[in-house]
Amino acid sequence: MRGAPTILHLDMDAFYASAEQAAKPSLRGKPVIVGGLGPRGVVATASYEARVFGVHSAMAMAQARRLCPNAAFLIPRFSLYRKVSDSVMRLLHTLSPLVEPLSLDEAFVDLEAGGTEATVEAARAVGERLRTDIRAVTGLTGSVGLAGSKMLAKIGSEQAKPDGLVIIEPGTERDLLGPMSVRTLPGVGPATAETLRRAGIHTVAETREAGEAELVRLLGRAHGTSLFLMAEGRDERPVVAERDAKSISAEDTFDVDVTDRTRVQLEIARLADRCVRRLREAGRSGRTVVIKVRRYDFSTLTRSETLRGPTDDPGVVREAAARLIDSVDTTAGVRLLGVGVSGLADYTQEDLFAQAAQAAQAAQAAHEALEGAGHPPGPERPEAVGERAEEASEGAGKPRHWLPGTDVRHTEYGAGWVQGSGVGRVTVRFEEPWSRPGRVRTFAVDDPALEPSEPLPLLRPDAGPGPAPQGEAADPSPDGTADPAEGMGQGPREAEGPDGSAGAGGGPGQGPGQPVTSRP
């Protein structure tokens, strides 16, 4: 671990929800919740306005609706989020060749590898410039933590939320970590935390005081030793520019348990196709096909089959997945199905099975039958909702459902987004990221003038003014239209961190040994 703050951790603020607020002027300053909209959906991201009501990521969507019924509930739009993420990652790569993305909205950067001087002042200048550039390029905000290790830099960015910067200076690590929950340390999940709780260990300071020998006795040598070093503030993990994926998969959770055997087989065929599409997009192939089945009683099992060589052939993967599901009794009902490929490689071995062509034809026929029959929306994973919406918008015909948040274009009224639909009607608000809040209009779901469209950029293409800062309410609609939450399928800041607590303070009045905090 380096003492100087040369590791930077960036975490975009409420990324999906903030992107939706930036794209939809009528939602700025109002609670927005992005995720799976079905009964078993989960929250992907909640805006800071929604977090005031106790809504947080990974919460069941049904609970989020009870806590914040007047929020705007939207499907994820991953095509937009990926474009914004690409812009942010390009900015990070200007700082250093060592950038380790953790997700679309989070990454570590090794500033020393980029030539930044190992001083607090130099680190602060880089962090502030990055935050300014992110706002200029995307219209969104991000929080930055700077420290001598990845663990501390991540803690710093969490303390900085939202839209702040925290530097953890050398020598302050132990005092900072001491009162924090042991769950703060990397690798401490619910099971490890429970083991430590039974031993009377609740905080990082108590973990450190327990000593390495006691932690090894409780958790085993590898985990116990690693945890003791973390509690001491020592984290030797380097920033890794390339994180090689171990597997690629696709899965869906169903609103109603599926008991029909034919339906199960058709869903497996569809998931196999989606998995192979991701495999090919990544330029990879795989040797082992895996299926995942979560049954009605929440018990989960997996089955796998290793092929004679790596493949990215959809027929081969469908055939293997079909054989695997045939060995599983699903008559009592399943709530989740998944298909994955592991043992990844950069090449393929053709014609692994002589029967692959015949199996591919049969599976394709089943796949087409499924597509014709349709399938209920609302999977648990919010990404699957976005994928289905994207697939629908790419099709030649109209989507079966106009899901809230979907981008549309009307031949007369221009660009807009779906607020809700039902009983043969769809409600659309017509506005653009750089416009004032727009008007709401209602159409028949099969109106030929209304078409799905691609997301608009968050900033005006001619580099005009960007969206209003997040958390600041947009001007009321000049035409007196209804609140944006109406018609969304729902019932009639003090800025805080991701856990609902207040963001870290700071400033010139801080005493020695405290994190250095910067806010606009």
C-alpha positions in Angstrom: 0.0 0.0 0.0 1.3 3.4 -0.9 1.0 6.1 1.7 0.4 9.0 -0.7 -3.1 9.4 -2.1 -2.3 8.0 -5.6 -5.3 5.6 -6.0 -8.5 7.3 -7.2 -12.0 5.7 -6.9 -14.8 7.2 -9.0 -18.4 6.4 -8.3 -21.1 8.2 -10.3 -23.9 9.5 -8.2 -27.2 7.4 -8.4 -26.1 6.8 -12.0 -29.1 5.2 -13.7 -31.6 7.5 -11.9 -29.4 10.6 -12.5 -29.2 9.8 -16.2 -33.0 9.5 -16.3 -33.4 12.8 -14.6 -31.0 14.4 -17.0 -32.8 13.0 -20.0 -36.3 13.9 -18.7 -36.6 17.5 -17.6 -40.0 16.9 -15.9 -38.3 14.4 -13.5 -35.5 16.7 -12.2 -35.7 17.2 -8.4 -38.3 14.4 -8.1 -38.0 10.8 -6.9 -37.0 8.4 -9.6 -36.6 4.6 -9.2 -35.1 2.5 -12.0 -35.3 -1.3 -12.1 -37.5 -4.3 -12.9 -41.1 -3.3 -12.9 -42.7 -6.7 -12.4 -43.9 -8.0 -9.0 -40.5 -9.7 -8.5 -38.5 -6.8 -9.8 -35.7 -5.2 -7.8 -34.4 -1.6 -7.6 -31.3 -1.0 -9.7 -30.9 2.6 -8.6 -32.9 5.2 -6.7 -32.5 8.9 -7.0 -31.5 10.8 -3.9 -35.0 12.2 -3.7 -36.3 8.6 -3.5 -33.7 7.6 -0.9 -35.2 10.1 1.6 -38.1 7.6 1.7 -35.8 4.7 2.5 -35.6 3.3 -1.0 -32.2 1.7 -2.0 -30.6 -0.5 -4.5 -31.4 -4.2 -4.5 -34.7 -3.5 -2.6 -37.8 -5.4 -3.9 -39.7 -3.1 -6.2 -42.9 -3.9 -4.4 -41.4 -2.5 -1.2 -40.1 0.6 -3.0 -43.6 1.3 -4.3 -45.0 1.1 -0.8 -42.3 3.4 0.5 -42.4 6.0 -2.3 -45.7 5.5 -4.3 -45.5 8.8 -6.1 -42.0 8.2 -7.6 -41.5 7.7 -11.3 -40.8 4.0 -11.8 -38.8 3.4 -15.0 -37.1 0.5 -16.9 -33.3 0.7 -17.3 -32.0 2.0 -20.6 -28.7 0.3 -20.9 -27.8 1.6 -24.3 -27.8 5.2 -22.9 -25.9 4.2 -19.7 -23.2 2.5 -21.8 -22.7 5.5 -23.9 -22.4 7.8 -20.9 -20.1 5.2 -19.2 -17.8 5.1 -22.3 -17.4 8.9 -22.1 -16.5 8.7 -18.4 -14.0 5.9 -18.9 -12.3 7.9 -21.7 -11.8 10.7 -19.2 -10.3 8.3 -16.7 -7.9 6.9 -19.3 -6.5 10.4 -19.8 -5.3 10.3 -16.2 -3.5 7.0 -16.3 -3.1 3.8 -18.4 -4.1 1.8 -15.3 -7.9 2.0 -15.1 -9.9 -0.8 -13.5 -13.6 -0.6 -14.3 -15.8 -2.3 -11.7 -19.1 -1.5 -13.4 -20.7 1.0 -15.8 -20.5 3.7 -13.1 -17.5 2.8 -11.0 -13.7 2.5 -11.5 -10.3 2.6 -9.8 -7.4 4.7 -11.3 -3.7 4.4 -10.5 -2.6 8.0 -10.7 1.1 7.2 -10.1 1.2 5.2 -13.3 -0.1 8.2 -15.1 2.7 10.5 -13.8 0.7 12.4 -11.1 2.9 13.7 -8.4 2.5 11.7 -5.1 1.2 14.6 -3.0 -2.1 15.6 -1.5 -2.2 18.8 -3.6 -1.6 17.1 -6.9 -4.2 14.4 -6.1 -6.8 17.0 -5.2 -6.2 18.9 -8.4 -6.7 15.8 -10.5 -9.8 14.8 -8.6 -11.4 18.2 -8.9 -10.5 18.5 -12.6 -12.1 15.0 -13.2 -15.3 16.0 -11.5 -15.5 19.2 -13.6 -14.8 17.3 -16.8 -17.4 14.6 -16.1 -20.1 17.3 -15.5 -19.1 19.1 -18.8 -19.0 15.9 -20.9 -22.1 14.1 -19.4 -24.1 16.6 -17.5 -23.9 14.2 -14.5 -22.0 14.2 -11.2 -19.5 11.7 -9.7 -17.9 11.4 -6.3 -14.2 10.9 -5.9 -12.1 9.2 -3.2 -8.3 9.5 -3.1 -6.1 7.4 -0.8 -3.1 5.1 -0.7 -5.1 1.9 -1.4 -8.1 0.7 -3.2 -10.1 0.0 0.0 -9.5 3.4 1.4 -10.2 5.2 -1.9 -13.6 3.5 -2.1 -14.4 4.4 1.4 -13.5 8.0 0.5 -15.8 8.1 -2.5 -18.7 6.8 -0.4 -18.1 9.5 2.2 -17.9 12.1 -0.6 -21.4 11.3 -1.9 -23.0 13.0 -3.6 -20.9 15.2 -5.9 -17.9 15.5 -3.6 -14.3 14.7 -3.1 -12.6 13.1 -0.1 -8.8 12.6 0.4 -7.7 10.2 3.1 -4.3 11.4 4.0 -1.4 9.2 5.1 -1.4 8.4 8.8 -5.1 8.9 9.3 -6.2 5.5 8.2 -6.5 3.7 11.5 -8.4 6.5 13.2 -10.8 6.7 10.3 -11.5 3.0 10.0 -11.8 2.3 13.8 -15.4 3.2 14.5 -16.7 1.8 11.1 -18.7 -1.4 10.9 -16.7 -4.5 10.1 -19.0 -4.8 7.0 -17.0 -1.8 5.6 -14.0 -4.1 4.9 -13.8 -5.9 1.5 -14.7 -9.5 1.8 -16.9 -9.2 4.8 -20.4 -10.4 3.8 -23.3 -11.4 5.9 -21.9 -14.8 6.9 -18.5 -13.5 8.0 -20.1 -10.6 9.8 -22.3 -13.0 11.7 -19.3 -15.1 12.7 -17.5 -12.0 14.0 -20.7 -10.8 15.8 -20.9 -14.0 17.7 -17.3 -13.4 18.8 -18.2 -9.9 20.0 -16.6 -8.2 17.0 -18.6 -5.4 15.4 -16.3 -2.6 14.4 -13.0 -2.3 12.5 -11.3 -1.3 15.7 -12.6 -4.4 17.5 -11.4 -6.5 14.5 -7.9 -5.1 14.9 -7.9 -5.6 18.6 -8.9 -9.2 18.3 -5.6 -9.9 16.6 -4.6 -11.9 13.7 -4.4 -15.3 15.5 -8.0 -15.0 16.7 -9.3 -14.0 13.3 -7.4 -17.0 11.7 -9.1 -19.2 14.3 -12.5 -17.9 13.5 -12.2 -17.5 9.7 -9.3 -19.6 8.5 -5.8 -18.6 7.6 -6.3 -16.9 4.3 -9.4 -15.0 5.2 -8.4 -14.2 8.7 -5.0 -12.8 7.7 -6.4 -10.7 4.9 -9.1 -9.3 7.2 -6.5 -8.4 9.9 -4.4 -6.5 7.3 -7.5 -4.6 6.1 -8.4 -3.7 9.6 -4.9 -2.2 10.0 -5.6 -0.1 6.9 -3.3 -2.2 4.7 -4.5 -3.1 1.3 -1.9 -4.4 -1.2 -4.3 -5.0 -4.1 -3.1 -3.3 -7.3 -5.2 -1.6 -9.9 -5.7 -4.1 -12.6 -6.4 -2.7 -16.1 -7.8 -5.9 -17.5 -10.4 -7.9 -15.6 -10.9 -11.2 -17.5 -14.5 -12.4 -17.3 -14.8 -16.0 -16.1 -18.3 -16.6 -17.5 -21.0 -15.0 -19.5 -24.7 -15.7 -18.8 -28.3 -14.6 -19.1 -31.2 -15.2 -16.7 -34.8 -14.1 -16.1 -37.1 -14.3 -13.1 -40.8 -14.8 -13.9 -43.7 -12.9 -12.4 -45.6 -16.3 -12.0 -43.9 -19.6 -11.3 -43.6 -21.5 -14.6 -44.9 -25.1 -14.4 -45.5 -25.9 -18.1 -42.6 -28.1 -19.3 -42.8 -26.8 -22.9 -42.6 -23.2 -21.7 -39.5 -24.1 -19.6 -37.8 -25.5 -22.7 -38.7 -22.5 -24.8 -37.4 -20.1 -22.2 -34.1 -22.1 -22.0 -33.8 -21.8 -25.8 -34.3 -18.1 -25.6 -31.9 -17.6 -22.8 -29.3 -19.6 -24.6 -29.6 -17.3 -27.6 -29.2 -14.3 -25.5 -26.2 -15.7 -23.8 -24.5 -16.5 -27.1 -25.3 -13.0 -28.3 -23.4 -11.6 -25.3 -20.6 -14.1 -25.9 -20.1 -13.0 -29.5 -20.3 -9.3 -28.5 -17.4 -9.9 -26.1 -15.5 -11.7 -28.9 -15.3 -14.9 -26.8 -16.3 -18.6 -27.0 -16.8 -21.1 -24.1 -16.3 -24.7 -23.4 -18.8 -25.3 -20.5 -22.6 -24.7 -20.7 -24.3 -24.1 -17.4 -28.0 -23.8 -16.6 -29.4 -22.3 -13.4 -32.9 -23.2 -12.0 -34.5 -21.5 -9.0 -37.6 -23.5 -8.0 -40.8 -22.3 -6.4 -39.4 -22.9 -2.9 -36.3 -20.7 -3.6 -34.0 -23.7 -3.7 -31.4 -23.2 -6.5 -29.6 -25.8 -8.5 -27.2 -25.8 -11.4 -26.3 -28.3 -14.1 -23.3 -28.1 -16.4 -21.9 -29.9 -19.5 -18.3 -29.5 -20.8 -18.0 -29.6 -24.6 -15.1 -31.0 -26.5 -13.9 -27.5 -27.4 -14.9 -23.8 -27.0 -17.8 -22.6 -29.2 -20.0 -19.6 -29.8 -22.5 -21.5 -31.9 -26.0 -20.8 -30.7 -27.2 -24.2 -31.9 -24.6 -26.0 -29.9 -25.3 -24.0 -26.7 -29.1 -24.4 -27.1 -28.7 -28.2 -27.6 -26.5 -28.5 -24.5 -28.8 -26.4 -22.4 -31.8 -28.5 -23.6 -30.1 -31.7 -22.5 -29.3 -30.2 -19.1 -32.9 -28.9 -18.5 -34.2 -32.4 -19.4 -32.4 -33.7 -16.3 -34.2 -31.3 -14.0 -37.7 -31.9 -12.6 -39.6 -28.5 -13.0 -43.1 -29.8 -12.6 -43.6 -28.0 -9.2 -42.7 -24.7 -10.8 -39.7 -22.5 -11.4 -39.3 -18.8 -10.6 -35.9 -18.3 -12.3 -34.0 -19.8 -15.3 -30.6 -19.0 -16.5 -28.1 -20.1 -19.2 -24.3 -19.4 -18.9 -21.1 -20.3 -20.6 -17.8 -20.6 -18.8 -14.3 -21.8 -19.7 -14.0 -18.8 -22.0 -11.5 -18.7 -24.9 -10.8 -16.4 -27.8 -11.3 -19.1 -30.5 -13.9 -21.6 -31.5 -13.9 -25.3 -32.5 -16.4 -25.9 -35.2 -18.7 -28.9 -35.6 -18.3 -30.1 -32.0 -21.4 -32.4 -32.4 -22.6 -34.0 -35.5 -26.2 -33.5 -34.5 -25.7 -29.7 -33.9 -27.3 -28.7 -37.2 -30.4 -30.8 -36.6 -30.7 -29.6 -33.0 -30.2 -26.0 -34.1 -33.1 -26.2 -36.5 -35.4 -27.7 -33.8 -34.3 -25.2 -31.2 -34.8 -22.3 -33.7 -38.4 -23.5 -34.4 -39.0 -23.5 -30.6 -37.4 -20.1 -30.3 -39.7 -18.7 -33.0 -42.7 -20.2 -31.3 -41.8 -18.5 -28.1 -41.3 -15.2 -29.8 -44.7 -15.5 -31.4 -46.4 -16.4 -28.1 -44.6 -13.6 -26.1 -43.6 -13.8 -22.5 -44.6 -11.8 -19.4 -42.5 -8.8 -18.5 -41.0 -8.1 -15.1 -37.9 -10.2 -14.6 -36.0 -9.7 -11.3 -32.9 -8.5 -13.0 -33.4 -4.9 -14.1 -30.9 -5.4 -17.0 -33.2 -8.1 -18.5 -36.0 -5.5 -18.5 -33.8 -3.1 -20.4 -32.7 -5.8 -22.9 -36.3 -6.8 -23.6 -37.2 -3.2 -24.2 -34.2 -2.7 -26.5 -35.1 -5.9 -28.4 -38.6 -4.7 -28.8 -37.5 -1.3 -30.1 -35.2 -3.0 -32.6 -38.0 -5.1 -34.0 -40.0 -4.2 -37.1 -43.3 -4.2 -35.3 -44.6 -2.4 -32.3 -43.5 -3.6 -28.8 -46.1 -5.8 -27.1 -45.9 -3.5 -24.0 -45.1 0.2 -23.9 -43.0 0.1 -20.7 -42.5 3.3 -18.6 -39.3 5.1 -19.6 -39.2 3.7 -23.2 -38.0 6.2 -25.8 -40.5 7.0 -28.5 -40.9 9.3 -31.5 -44.2 10.6 -32.9 -44.4 11.8 -36.5 -46.1 15.1 -35.4 -44.9 15.7 -31.8 -41.3 14.5 -32.0 -39.3 12.8 -29.3 -40.7 11.7 -26.0 -40.9 8.9 -23.4 -43.6 6.6 -22.2 -45.1 7.4 -18.8 -47.5 4.5 -18.7 -49.9 2.3 -20.6 -53.0 0.3 -20.1 -56.5 -0.6 -21.5 -55.3 0.0 -25.0 -53.8 3.4 -24.4 -50.3 4.8 -24.0 -49.3 8.1 -22.3 -46.3 9.9 -23.6 -44.5 13.0 -22.4 -42.9 14.9 -25.2 -39.6 16.6 -24.1 -35.9 16.4 -24.8 -33.0 16.6 -22.3 -32.3 20.2 -23.2 -35.9 21.4 -23.4 -38.4 22.6 -20.7 -40.7 20.0 -19.2 -43.0 18.8 -22.0 -46.6 18.1 -22.6 -48.3 14.8 -21.9 -50.5 13.2 -24.7 -52.3 9.9 -24.9 -52.6 7.6 -27.9 -53.9 4.2 -28.9 -51.1 1.6 -28.3 -51.2 0.7 -32.0 -51.1 4.3 -33.2 -49.0 4.1 -36.4 -47.5 7.5 -35.8 -45.8 6.4 -32.6 -42.6 4.4 -32.9 -39.9 3.2 -30.5 -36.7 5.3 -30.9 -33.1 5.4 -29.7 -32.2 7.5 -26.6 -31.2 11.1 -27.2 -27.8 12.3 -25.9 -28.0 13.9 -22.5 -26.3 17.1 -23.8 -27.4 19.0 -26.9 -25.3 17.8 -29.9 -24.4 21.4 -30.8 -22.8 21.7 -27.3 -25.5 24.0 -26.0 -26.4 24.2 -22.3 -26.7 20.9 -20.5 -29.5 19.7 -18.2 -30.2 21.4 -14.9 -28.0 20.2 -12.1 -29.4 17.1 -10.5 -31.3 17.7 -7.3 -32.5 21.1 -8.5 -36.1 21.1 -9.6 -36.8 22.1 -13.2 -39.1 25.0 -14.0 -42.7 24.0 -13.8 -44.3 23.0 -17.1 -45.6 26.1 -18.9 -48.7 24.3 -20.0 -49.7 23.2 -16.5 -49.4 19.4 -17.3 -49.8 16.9 -14.6 -47.0 15.7 -12.2 -44.8 13.3 -14.1 -45.5 10.4 -11.7 -49.2 10.5 -12.8 -50.0 7.9 -15.5 -46.9 5.9 -14.6 -48.8 3.0 -13.2 -48.4 4.2 -9.6 -50.9 5.4 -7.0 -52.5 8.8 -7.0 -31.9 17.8 -0.3 -30.3 17.3 2.2 -27.9 15.1 0.1 -27.3 11.8 1.7 -25.0 8.9 1.0 -26.0 5.5 -0.5 -27.1 4.2 2.9 -29.4 7.2 3.5 -27.0 8.9 5.9 -25.8 12.4 5.5 -22.8 12.9 3.2 -19.5 13.5 4.8 -18.8 17.1 5.9 -15.5 18.8 5.8 -13.8 22.0 4.9 -11.3 24.4 6.4 -12.6 23.8 10.0 -11.5 20.1 10.1 -8.9 19.1 12.6 -5.8 17.2 11.9 -6.2 13.5 11.1 -9.5 13.9 9.4 -10.3 13.2 5.7 -9.9 16.2 3.5 -13.2 17.0 1.9 -14.1 19.2 -1.0 -17.6 20.1 -2.2 -18.9 22.7 -4.7 
